[in-house]
Amino acid sequence: MQPLEGVTVVDLTHALAGPFCTYQLMLLGATVIKVENPGVGDDFRGFMRTTFEAVNAGKASVSLNLKDPGSAQVLQRLLHDADVLVDNFKPGTAEKFGLQWDAMRAAHPKLIWCSISGFGLDGPWRDLPAVEWSVQAASGLTASYLDEEADPLHPGLGVLDLSSGHAAATAILAALLQRAKTGRGQRLDVAMIDVALSLMSPRIGGSGSGRRDRRPAVGRFMAKDRQIFLMGAHQRWFRTISDVLGAPALIDDPRFADPAARDANAEALRQAIEARLAVRTAEDWEQDFTRAGMPAAAVREIPEVVASAHVQQRGLIHQALVADRGEAISVLGPPYRLESRQTAPSGPVPALGADTDRVLAEVGYGAAEIAALRTAGIV
């Protein structure tokens, strides 16, 4: 039995953070009803198809035009037996669709409603438009890992959408556990800016500066065939670098004797290390460094990692059918293991609206009523 078996999630999300959240819930056994705009669907169906497919397998797709006033009754019917509602609208948009928390709480007292947004449901920045990269910039996250000299057209690492999805899933699980004790649902507010600050908690709680610290003996160094990451942060690990490279002169050289000296002579240190790495492959060096107890890894490409014996044995990669193409794609299970190990997607990536008739029938609509909704353009 899956942990969330019997839990129904109505998913009003689009793009990445929200769908990634509900995908995690599906992997844990929840039934996820993905509500999409008729004829168009989730923005990412056409704009970023591969991203859409990666986070929407196993869900049921119901077409419903939320901008049509006639959709309000349909949505309320979907919510009647639902446990969780998830949206990632800009604050205020849900209210335009007739979703008011006070009314929702009265009508569905056990419902857990989670909203994911850029800056949260309150605060001076509440109404700002938001995407991953704008929130990264506004939060200080961009400045924490990209120098001013970095390519200004390179937005940075895409970590905030997925981290926000994980945070929302965690909040929902906590709310479900609390509901089991109290019998009451609650409103959840997940702001990407809060998640960004959480990711920077060691910097905020320490020096207070978000700026990236330079560590000359930590980073990617070129070997014979590719780069290798070396972690020479501690003095003992820098000594390990010297020992493994067979270069005791590195640790004895006054230019590299301690962290301050290495910082002042960073480029000279890089050249000295890479001159020694150049004689062997990154994987050969990786074995020597890790045997010596120091974190090190050849810089690999994603297909190489996915095909590795280690990842294959971990069982993280699964196959899912894309219903409207008849092709199988690789998707990921959750990044943890449960005893049940039943963590593969429960079904295919759905075609737009493929489950509309079935789901509406399950909440009490007759065939004639569904046909009328379709004629009216509501579904």
N, C-alpha and C positions, 0 to 999 in steps of 0.2 A: 504493500500500500504506500502510495506517495504521501508526503507530509501535507500537501495542500489539496488532496483529493476531496471533492465535494465543495471546494471554494470556487465561486464564480466571480470573474472580474470583467467589468464593462470597461473597455479600453477606448478612450476618446483621443488617444495620442497620435502624433505624427512625427516624422523626421527620425531622430535617433534616441535621445535621452528617455523619452516616455516608452517607446516600443521596446527598448532594451530592458527597462524595468519590468514590463509585463511579460517579456520573454523569459526572464528569470523566474517569475511566478509560474509560468506555464511549465518550465522544466521541473518545478517542484510539484506538479500535478494539478495546478489550478486550471479550470476551464476559462479561457480568455476569449471574449467576444469583442472583436475589433470592429469598431464603428467607423465607416469610411464614407466619404462624399460620393454619391452615385456618379458613375461615368468618369470620375477622376481618381478617387481614392487618396490614400496617403501621398503627400507630395513626393516622397522618395520612390514611389512605384515607377515613375517615369524619369525623375531627375537623377536619382542615384540607385538604380535598380539592384545592384549587387549588395549595397548596404541594406536596402529594404529586405531583401531575401534572407540576409544573415540574421535578422532579429525578429522575424515574423512567422517562422515555421510553427506549426502546431496550434495556431489560432484559428478561430472561426471568423470569417469576414461577412459583416452585415452592412449593406449600403443604406445610409440614412442621411438625408439632407437636413442638417441641424439648423440651417438658416430658414427653413420653412416652418412656420408656426405649427403646422400639422405634425411635425416630428416630436413635439413635446410629449404628447400622450404615448407615442411609441417608446420614447426613451424612458418614461416613467414605468411602463410595463416591463422593459428590460431590467430596470433597477429593482423591481418589486422583490425578486428573489436573489438579487445579487448581494455579494458580500463586500465588494470593493469597486470603487469607481476611480479611474486614473485619467487625468487630463494634463496636457502641457500647453494650454492656451496662455496667451498674454493675459495678465490679471485683468478682470473685468469682462472678458469674452464669454466665459461660462454663464455669467448673469444675463448676457444678451440672448443666450439660448434658453433662458428660463430656469437656469439652475441656481437657486438661492439656498445657501446653507441652512438657514433657519427652517425654511419650508422642507428641505430635504431631510433634515434631522427629524422633523415631526412626522413626515410620511414614511421614512425608512430609518428608524432609530438605531438599527444595528449596522447601518452602512458606514464603511470607512471610505472617505473621499480624500484622495491624495492629489494635490496639484503641484506640478513641477514647472518652475518658471526661472527666468534669468536672475531676477533680483528679489523675488519673494512677493507675498501678498500685501506687505505693508512697507513703509519706509519711503524716503524722498525719491529713490530710484525705481520705485515699484513699476512705473508705467514705461520705463525705457524699453525700446525694442532690444532683443537680445539673441545672439547666437554664441556658440562656444567661444569664438575668438574675441568677440567684443567683451564678454564677461571675463575672459582671461586677462585682457588688457586692463579692464576697469578694476579688477581685484588685486593686481600686483603679481599675478601668477606668471604672466608673460615676462615681466622684468626679472623674475626670480631665476629664469633659466636661459633667457636670450640676452646677449649683450647688445648694446646700442650699435655695435659694428656688424651685427648679424644681418643677413639679407632681409631687407624690409618687406619684401614680397613673400617671404616664407612665414606663414602664420604661426608655426610652432607645433607642438605635440597635441594631437587630438585626444586629450585625456578627460576633459570635463564632462562631455555628454555621457560617456560610459560610467564615470565615477558618480555622476548625479543619478543615473539609472540604478546603480547599485545602492546608493544612499536611500532612494525612494523605496526600493524593494525591502531594504532593512527596516525602514520606518513602518511599512505595511505589515511586515511580519510581527513587529513589536505591537502594533495596534491590534492585530488578530489575537495575539496572546493576551493582551489586556482585555479585549472584548470577551474572551473565554471566561474571564474572572468577573467582569462587571455586567456583561450583557449589552454594553453600549458601544456604538461606533464613535468615530471622531473625525475631525478635519485635520489633514496633514499638509504642511507647507514645506516644500523642499525647494530651496533657492540655490541655483548654480553658484552664485557668489559665495554662499555659505560653504558649499562643498569645496570651492577653490581655496578659501581660507583654511578649511580643515586640512587640505593637502599640504598647506604651508605651515602647519602648526609648529613644527620644530623651529622654524625660522622666526615665527611671530613670538613664540614663547621664549626664545633665546635672545638673540641680538636685537630683535625688533626690525631688522632689515630684511627685505625680500631679495636683495641683490645676491647673485650667484657668487659663491666664494671660489677663487681659483686654487686648485690643488695640482701643482705641476706633475706630481707622480701618480695622479689618478686621471684616467682617461683612455682614449683610443690611440694606440701606437701602431705604426705600419710595420708588419713583418714581411716575409718574402712574398707572400701571395695576397694577403689581405690584412685588415686591421685586427688587433687584439686589444681587449679591454684589460687594463692592469689596475689593481687597487693598492697603490703604495702609500696610503694615507698615513698609517702609523709608521713610526721609526722602525719597528721590527719587520713590517712588510716591505719597507724600502730596502732594508738589509736583505730580505729574501730576493728582491729584484736583483740586487747586486750579486748575490750568491748564485742564483739560477742562471743569470747571464754570464757567469764566470768573470765578473768584472769588479773585483774588490776595490778598484780605484774609484768607483762611483761613490761608495760610502766614505772613502777616505778623502775624497776631493773636498776641500773647504767650500767650494761653490755649492755643494750638494749635501753638506754635513747635517743640516737640520732643516725643518720646514721653512724657516725664514730665508735661509740661504737658497734653497731650491726655488722659492717664489721669485727671488731676485734674479735667478739665472734659469728661468723656465725653458727658454728656447734652447739654450746650450744643453740642458738636461734631456730634452726631447731628442735632440740630434744624437746625443751619446747613447741613449737607450735604443733608438731605431737603428743605429749603425750595427748594434749587436743582434737585434731581432732580425735583420735583413737576411741572415744566412739560413734561416729555417722557416717552415710554414707556421702559420698562426696556430693550427691544431697541435702541432708538435710542441710548441712552446706552452700551449694551454695545459697539456698533460704534465709538463715539468713543473709549471707554477702551481697547479692544483695539488700535485703530489707533495709539494713543499708546504701546503697548507694556506696558500694565498688565493683569494678570489681572483679569477681570471677567466676570460672566455673569448674565443674567436668571435668576431662580429659576423653573424650568419644572416642570410636572407630568409624571409618567412617561409617560402616553399621548402627550403632545406630543413627548417626546424619542424614543420608539419610532417615531413616524411621521416624524421628521425625515429629510431627505435624507442627512444625514451618517451616521446610524445605519443607514439602509437600505443605503447604499453599503458600509459596513463589513462587511455580511453576517453580523452577529451573531445576528439573529433568524431562527428557522426555525419551520416548522409541524410538529406531531406529532399523530397521531391518538390519541384516547383510546379504547381498544378497546371498553370496556363501555358507552360512550355514543355512539360513532360520530361524534364531533365532533372538529374540529381545534382545537388550542390553539397559542399562541405559546410557544416555549421558546428558551433561549439556548444558543449554542455556547460554546466556551471563550473566555476573554478574551485570546486571542493568535492569531496566524496561523502556520500551517505551510505549507510550499511545496505540500503536497498539497491544502490547503484543504478536505479532506473532514472537516468538523467538525460536520455535522448529525447528529441522533440516528439510530441505525441501525434504529429500528423504533418502534412505537407505545408509549404508556403501557399496560402489560399489565393485563388483567383478573386478578383474584386467582386464582392457581393455574393460569392458562391454559396454562402450559408444563410442568406437572408430569409428564404422561405422556411427552412427548417427551424431556425431560431425563433422567428416570429410565431410559427405554429406552436412551438414549445411554451411560449408565454401567452397562448390563448387566442391568437388570431386565426380566423378561418380563411380558407382559400379565396373566397370572394373579397374579404376584407384586404387581404394581401394584394390581390389584383387591383383593387381600388387605390390602395396606397401607391402602387407602381404607376398607375395611370395618372395619378396626381403629381408624380415626380417627387414624392416624399421618400421613397425607397428606390 
